[in-house]
Amino acid sequence: MAAQTFLIVRSDDFVVLAVRWSGLEIRDQGPSALPRLVAADGPATLTVGFPPQAILEQTTASGFHTAGLVHSDSRLAGSGELEFAVPEGTVIEVSAAGILGALADGRARLGPASGLEMPWGLDVVPRARTQGADVVAEHPDRPVVAPRSGTVGLWSTLLRASDAVPGDAGLEILPTSASDSGILAAGLFQRPPLEGWRDIIRTSSHAFSRPRVTRLELSALGGSLSAAAKWPSDSWTHEMVLGRDQKVDVAAQGTLWPFGFPAVYQDFTSREFLPVHNPQALGCVAGLLRRRTLVITRPLLTGTRAPAFPFDEVEILGREFPLGSAVEPDDPRLFLPGGPLDPVRFPVRCRSGDTDIEFDLPLVFVSDTLPAPSPGVLAQWQPHSTARIPGTRIDMVGAEGRPGDVLEVHALTFSGAGTGTGTRPEVATFDAVLPALRSLLPGSGHEQPRTLRYASELRTLAGPLEDAERRAAVPDVPFLFEAPPAVPVSFTGNADRSGGLVAPQFKADGISRELGPVPTGVLPGAPDLEAALHEAFGGATLFGFPLASLIDTAVQPRPGPPAIVQKRVNGALFTEMRWERLRLKAHSAFRPRATGAPPQLDLLAGCAPAATGPPGALEPVTTCTLKSFALALPRPPMAPLLKLSFDAVTFTRSAGRPPDVTVEGLKIEFEGALKLLRELQTRLESLIGVRGATSSVSTSGVTVGYEVGIPKAAAGMFVLQNVTGRVRVTVPFVEKPVSVALGFACRDHPFALTVSAFGGGGYAEVEMAGTDEPRVEISLEFGAMVALDFVVAKAEVHALGGVRFQRRPDGGVELEAFIRIGGSVDLLGLVTVSVELRVSLTYLDDPPRLFGRATLVIELDLTLYSETVTVDSGTFELIGGSAPARRTRDLTVAERDASGFEAWQRYRKAFAP
């Protein structure tokens, strides 16, 4: 049969108790005529139930004020029970006084089945702090009345250890269960005290030590409690009077992740009088004022540099950070202060060498009991993990300070990494501008920061890079581009900034310590360097030829990419692009010289001593030299007819002066069928050696050339007169190849050609530009010309034939054969009549077509009257097109002029006697 529960109520002093017993027998009435309970045989217990001993109230922030009544959410605790063991032979009168007296006579001992919800949400069992001591109750059994006023005191029972001393109940409490209210902050009010902390108190009490209790008193109006606990990383202090919290202080020790600042999260609540601002009823309310604060116990951390963290020290600029207005955390041991929507931003200073940067960044509080933030908290923090700073040069490696280590950083994205004993800060990614590229290629997008990350080989290094062995382990490419994964670097449209002769173009996917931005696939150690060069340098040119096809990969040391870095010289920053002793090989029309060293490229864009200014002053200078090479026409495998050899071609550019190109050791060689022109070759080379070069500079390029006149030269049975020889080298700044042109005379000024009694003229022009098809145009004509002079009349008759060959850069061929027959009569200078017949056949190869045309020109000059009559057959398409022979539309005079007819007339007049 279940034990019955009886209610004891004494209104005089507010005794309200529920009582049940076990092992006690009801005996006959005693002297007071009331039944008695007797502990006859074996153990007996007397269980006393108490009404709720705690009230839960919402808190408010320090800025609380109200103009009238406000209501907060509050909750009552559950009831509690104290089970007392009663010794055998105890006799208890069944009355309020009898039962209360039996519990307080010093023999009743509190049993382990007792339990109280005190404070709210914590079910606890009171225990004696000292081993071997018991918990006893101390209270009056009858109402306590003041002698003079007759006021009756509120009944309460005081629990204490049997060995307690005054002022200390000698107790501890063991929390058995914990729960939160779920009350949320709203309006003027915040969450109640201990939300999120109760389970921490429970687990810490079992894992470490139980909270000490110096006061534990129960009454019908609520209990009073003074408890405190100090654990390795948490602490709790609680003061409660008559069921209402007076002071609730909880704190957690931890660090602010990822930097690791030691910090204490304090959540302090105290009951204070808060003003009510109401003109009609001024007053105060006794509310719970809550203060939440992060206290930094060590704001300066030194020796923090690590392979993936480039800062020697980190400091948080502040000691205390109030969190009263910030969102409250669900877990006080692990949270993002302020929450993911509006996180608290902490001021931080980082020092790298002599460079300081400051920024504001949200940080995560991590209790010392936890190894690292959870994935959920990290997901909240990561969108805020980037600190943006003004562009600052930072040594991002910290090992010997090589040129590629120092970058202009604009943003840092932080993270943390485990060390086995904790975590260390790391830079996950960072945004940097490459000042060397920005300087060399303005307007090419290199003004915008690029996202980089540390190479995995660097991240795996442990500890700071202080000793030589660790520094030697730093990879040659410590940084890789993250987004986009490759950065385009192209000088094809700004060849003047890369030395004119060479136009590197590649996609950099990393930054080398010595070379700056590089395509990592072409660094020494690549298994197939030649294939890697073609992949990395697609579109890059050297003297108009594909750069990757010219680089000799069979030499030692193996070739690599150019160095593009910034260096500090005499206290000033200079951009340097360096590519020296780059050995080259034959490709297409680019050939090594027959004798001497192999072709080589030397490029240096940097600084040199200034021509003017104070001693030690420097100025930017660019020098690019291509040495010991030749250009052959036509390209192999065909036998060469023309070869231009150079000792060196040098492009120079310096501050305050226009770009310049110099040509050294030019040698012209006619071979094969053109050997008959070797006397012309010798005469031209000798004159070039005497006369200086001419140069011109424009916004699109620089041209250097030689132009010499050769009065007379023999070529086999031919005799050439009035030959103007031209050699021209053009270095474009735009996206075009370097070109070399060689010419003898020109269309407007042809040379004179005689063969025995026959005469004529012509011109020849050749232009080579990289891998493009060379442009070749040659025109020769010869025939007979007879002139008679009879004093009163002059006459001239001529019959000439010739051929013009032109090969265009697109590979198309145009071949024209023509004859000219005509004559003129001049009578006393008063009447002049001339007749000219020109018949031409023109062949075009793309698509194959053959055109014919005949033109008759008659000129009549009668002193006061002149007239020219032109009879043009138009153009006949003899081969090609849709019909075997058809006449094309006659050209208008304007179209004839545009098609070159006027130019042909000027050409004819050049041979007039």
Buried (B, 14 or more C-beta within 10 A) or exposed (E): EEEEEEEBEBEEBBBBBBBBBEBBEEEEEEEEEEBBBBBBEEEBBBBBBBBBBBBBBBBBBEEBEBEEEBEBBBBBBBBBBBBBBBEEEBBBBBBBBBBBBBBBBEBBBBBEEBBBBBBBBBBBBBBBBBEEBBBBBBBBBBBEEEEEEEEBEEBBBBBBBBEBEEEBBBBBBBBEEBEBBEBEBEEBBBBBBBBBBBBBBBBBBEEEEBBBBBBBBBBBBBBBBBBBBBBEBBBBBBBBBBBBBBBBBBBBBBBBBBBBBBBBBBBBBBBBEBEBEEEEEEEEBEBBBBBBBBBBEEBEBEEBBBBBBBBBBBBBEEEEBEBBEBBBBEBBBBBBBBBBEEBBBBEBBBBBBEBEBEBEBBBBBBBBBBEBBEEEBBEBBBEBBBBEBEBBBBBBBBBEEBBBBBBBBBBBBBBBBEEEEBBBBBBBBBBBBBBBBBBBBEEBEBEEBBBBBBBEBBBEBEEBBEEEEBBEBBBBBBBBBBEEEBBBBBBBBBBBBBBBBBBBBBBBBBBBBBBBBBBBBBBEEBEEBBBBBBBBBEBBBBBBBBBBBBBBBEBEEBBBBBBBBBBEEEEEBBBBBBBEEBBBBBBBBBBBBEEEEBBBBBBBBBBBEBEEEEEEEBBBBBBBBBBBBBBBBBBEEEEBBBBBBBBBBBBBBBEEEEBBBBBEBBBBBBBEEBEEBBBBBEBBBEBBEEEEBEBEBEEEBBBBBBBBEBEEBEBEEBBBBBBBBBBBBBBBBEBBBBBBBBBBBBBEEBBBBBEEEEBBBBBBBBBBBBBBBBBBBBBBBBBEBEEEEEEEEBBBBBBBBBBBBBBBBEEEBBBBBBBBBBBBBBEEEEEBBBBBBBBBBBBBEEEEBBBBBBBBBBBBBEEEEEEEEEEBEBBBBBEBBEEEEEEEEEBEEEEBEEEEBEEBBEBBEEBEE
